[in-house]
Amino acid sequence: MFTRSDFGEDFVWGVAQASYQTEGGFDTEGKILSVWDVFSHKKGKIERNENADIATDFYHKFPEDLELAKQMNFDAFRFSLSWPRILDNNGKPNQKGIDFYNRVIDKSLELGIEPWITLYHWDHPQYIEDKGGWTNRDMVKWFSDFADIASKKFGDRVKNWMVLNEPFSFTFNGYFTGEMAPGKKGLKNFLKAIHHSNLCQAEGGRIIRSNVENSNIGTTQFMAHVEPFSEKDKVASAKIDALINRIFLEPSLGMGYPTDILPVIKKIEKYMQQDDIQKMKFDFDFIGLQYYFRLIVKRNFLMPYVGAKEVKPEQRKVQDINEMGAEVYPIGLYKLLKRLDNYQIKKIHITENGVCYKDVLNNGRVDDQRRIEFFKSHLEQILKAKKEGVNVDGYFVWSLTDNFEWDKGFRPRFGLVYVDYPTLKRYIKNSGLWFKEFLA
């Protein structure tokens, strides 16, 4: 079994969470409505018609949550800024919202926990969505204004920044399938959202670089390990892989879009302006890899644009499936780390990795041995890659506490800390106690 010291002295050990999923206080102290505030109040959009108006009430309980992170011996805390809490309907700073994040940052530093900020974790203001949101090229200006104010307000104490959280997830689910906020559908919306996100990803990096001295800037990418079901499904698998794993990473590296394998992406060119290939490029200090599962793909000519379909884990009789129906596959993390290394990225951090299993609170304890095994097996794969020379330098557990899991509501629990939602009481799970011992 490995120890903390095997990963090296400078390896960052952190926990992660996001504003909409935890904060609550949805209309508190000048906060305006976000797309998720509006979307989650539409009947039938979220399991059991739940919403995050209160969520885990991190807005009021952040000192307790940060103390719990400290208790578990984590040295970094990744959190996102709620754009609608920081800027008002006229794009002007909301001082009370800024004060809240100052309190979170100051409390983190007081505890000896390094704050890591994610600028955007899916909750942009509803009034911006009313103007088209990510389908409107003006998003580059709106996002730039937000990035400028945030980095100036917090950059004196926060040096570690991530621009976007999983652009594939919010563009695909929010602008193509419509399963998530803002609930738009169709290829045209998706392609516009992809391109404007890529522009913002790089522009956000440039703004932070100019505003924050000694900054360490990254962006995070959701990646799945994709494999073909059989030899004849290789092309189908490559298309899904390009869609999920290459469409935001490669433009940031100056490689443009993966039109070689995914011709439908060529349609994005009608939304491009001169020099956009250059504008999408930014020299990030690190890439945040967010890994949860493997996908097995089969060709299916009835599927538009990609001609491919996932073979679900239950169809393959997979034993280890999480609460959201995804396959737990630790080796996939190793394979993705090796693959990212081939792009010669400066540094990689695992900015999200975790699992939702059914948790039962019993006399103030949660025995989540399966989750402990999940972490052990994934950390083993990271160490293997690290020993082979992959420059992976940090690991953030998703998540610090149970929280609102987007369209799935409060059912899936990812936390190291169990939240009893009716009372909002917190209980460290056995997995959290395992980390406490491991990181001691």
PyMOL commands that set and color helices and strands:
alter all, ss='L'
color gray80, all
select helices_A, chain A and resi 4-7+19-22+35-39+47-49+58-71+83-86+95-110+126-129+133-135+139-154+167-175+187-211+231-246+249-252+263-271+276-279+331-342+369-387+406-408+430-439
alter helices_A, ss='H'
color red, helices_A
select strands_A, chain A and resi 12-16+76-80+114-120+160-164+216-228+286-299+308-310+348-353+392-398+417-420+425-428
alter strands_A, ss='S'
color yellow, strands_A
deselect
rebuild
show_as cartoon
